[in-house]
Amino acid sequence: MAKKRYSPKLKFQVVLEALTGEKTPGQIARQYGVHPNSVALWKKSFLERGPDLFAEDKTVREYERRIADLEQLLGKKEVEIALLKNFLGRNG
């Protein structure tokens, strides 16, 4: 039997409900059609790795640096275009 896969969104919703404590893992499992062990595993995983969600992400910093570099390059190209238009006697 193939292992059933669940979307991250569904897992997150299940974990949120588990964290409220209003329902038992069994009730949540029945509601979402998952195994009660999955509820416990997803909750445990979230609690263990949750702080990583708020840690600085090098990927984000790298993209921000790359965007800044591209914005700077775009500015230079706009200046070059304006100078070339001026050189050719065109305005705007």
CYANA upper distance limits for C-alpha pairs under 8 A (distance plus 0.5 A):
  6 TYR  CA     10 LEU  CA      7.03
  6 TYR  CA     11 LYS  CA      7.29
  7 SER  CA     11 LYS  CA      6.88
  8 PRO  CA     12 PHE  CA      6.54
  9 LYS  CA     13 GLN  CA      6.75
 10 LEU  CA     14 VAL  CA      6.68
 11 LYS  CA     15 VAL  CA      6.65
 11 LYS  CA     42 TRP  CA      7.30
 12 PHE  CA     16 LEU  CA      6.63
 13 GLN  CA     17 GLU  CA      6.84
 14 VAL  CA     18 ALA  CA      6.68
 14 VAL  CA     28 ILE  CA      7.41
 14 VAL  CA     32 TYR  CA      8.03
 14 VAL  CA     39 VAL  CA      7.21
 15 VAL  CA     19 LEU  CA      6.58
 15 VAL  CA     39 VAL  CA      7.33
 15 VAL  CA     42 TRP  CA      6.94
 15 VAL  CA     43 LYS  CA      5.73
 15 VAL  CA     46 PHE  CA      8.11
 16 LEU  CA     20 THR  CA      7.04
 17 GLU  CA     21 GLY  CA      7.52
 17 GLU  CA     22 GLU  CA      7.93
 17 GLU  CA     23 LYS  CA      7.88
 17 GLU  CA     28 ILE  CA      7.79
 18 ALA  CA     22 GLU  CA      8.07
 18 ALA  CA     23 LYS  CA      7.42
 18 ALA  CA     24 THR  CA      7.85
 18 ALA  CA     25 PRO  CA      7.04
 18 ALA  CA     28 ILE  CA      7.72
 18 ALA  CA     39 VAL  CA      7.87
 18 ALA  CA     43 LYS  CA      7.55
 19 LEU  CA     43 LYS  CA      8.08
 23 LYS  CA     27 GLN  CA      6.44
 23 LYS  CA     28 ILE  CA      6.89
 24 THR  CA     28 ILE  CA      6.84
 25 PRO  CA     29 ALA  CA      6.45
 25 PRO  CA     36 PRO  CA      6.11
 25 PRO  CA     39 VAL  CA      6.66
 25 PRO  CA     40 ALA  CA      7.55
 26 GLY  CA     30 ARG  CA      6.71
 26 GLY  CA     35 HIS  CA      8.43
 26 GLY  CA     36 PRO  CA      5.77
 27 GLN  CA     31 GLN  CA      6.68
 28 ILE  CA     32 TYR  CA      6.78
 28 ILE  CA     36 PRO  CA      8.16
 28 ILE  CA     39 VAL  CA      8.10
 29 ALA  CA     33 GLY  CA      6.12
 29 ALA  CA     34 VAL  CA      5.27
 29 ALA  CA     35 HIS  CA      6.05
 29 ALA  CA     36 PRO  CA      5.60
 29 ALA  CA     38 SER  CA      8.48
 29 ALA  CA     39 VAL  CA      7.08
 30 ARG  CA     34 VAL  CA      7.02
 30 ARG  CA     35 HIS  CA      8.24
 34 VAL  CA     38 SER  CA      7.18
 34 VAL  CA     39 VAL  CA      7.98
 35 HIS  CA     39 VAL  CA      7.34
 36 PRO  CA     40 ALA  CA      7.08
 37 ASN  CA     41 LEU  CA      6.60
 38 SER  CA     42 TRP  CA      6.45
 39 VAL  CA     43 LYS  CA      6.63
 40 ALA  CA     44 LYS  CA      6.58
 41 LEU  CA     45 SER  CA      6.54
 42 TRP  CA     46 PHE  CA      6.58
 43 LYS  CA     47 LEU  CA      6.69
 44 LYS  CA     48 GLU  CA      6.64
 45 SER  CA     49 ARG  CA      6.52
 45 SER  CA     50 GLY  CA      8.42
 46 PHE  CA     50 GLY  CA      5.69
 47 LEU  CA     51 PRO  CA      8.40
 49 ARG  CA     53 LEU  CA      7.79
 50 GLY  CA     54 PHE  CA      8.14
 51 PRO  CA     55 ALA  CA      7.17
 57 ASP  CA     61 ARG  CA      7.14
 58 LYS  CA     62 GLU  CA      6.57
 59 THR  CA     63 TYR  CA      6.74
 60 VAL  CA     64 GLU  CA      6.62
 61 ARG  CA     65 ARG  CA      6.66
 62 GLU  CA     66 ARG  CA      6.64
 63 TYR  CA     67 ILE  CA      6.57
 64 GLU  CA     68 ALA  CA      6.74
 65 ARG  CA     69 ASP  CA      6.75
 66 ARG  CA     70 LEU  CA      6.69
 67 ILE  CA     71 GLU  CA      6.56
 68 ALA  CA     72 GLN  CA      6.70
 69 ASP  CA     73 LEU  CA      6.75
 70 LEU  CA     74 LEU  CA      6.53
 71 GLU  CA     75 GLY  CA      6.73
 72 GLN  CA     76 LYS  CA      6.91
 73 LEU  CA     77 LYS  CA      6.74
 74 LEU  CA     78 GLU  CA      6.67
 75 GLY  CA     79 VAL  CA      6.88
 76 LYS  CA     80 GLU  CA      6.74
 77 LYS  CA     81 ILE  CA      6.59
 78 GLU  CA     82 ALA  CA      6.68
 79 VAL  CA     83 LEU  CA      6.64
 80 GLU  CA     84 LEU  CA      6.62
 81 ILE  CA     85 LYS  CA      6.58
 82 ALA  CA     86 ASN  CA      6.61
 82 ALA  CA     92 GLY  CA      8.38
 83 LEU  CA     87 PHE  CA      6.52
 84 LEU  CA     88 LEU  CA      6.60
 85 LYS  CA     89 GLY  CA      6.65
 85 LYS  CA     90 ARG  CA      5.51
 85 LYS  CA     91 ASN  CA      7.02
 85 LYS  CA     92 GLY  CA      8.11
 86 ASN  CA     90 ARG  CA      6.06
 86 ASN  CA     91 ASN  CA      6.94
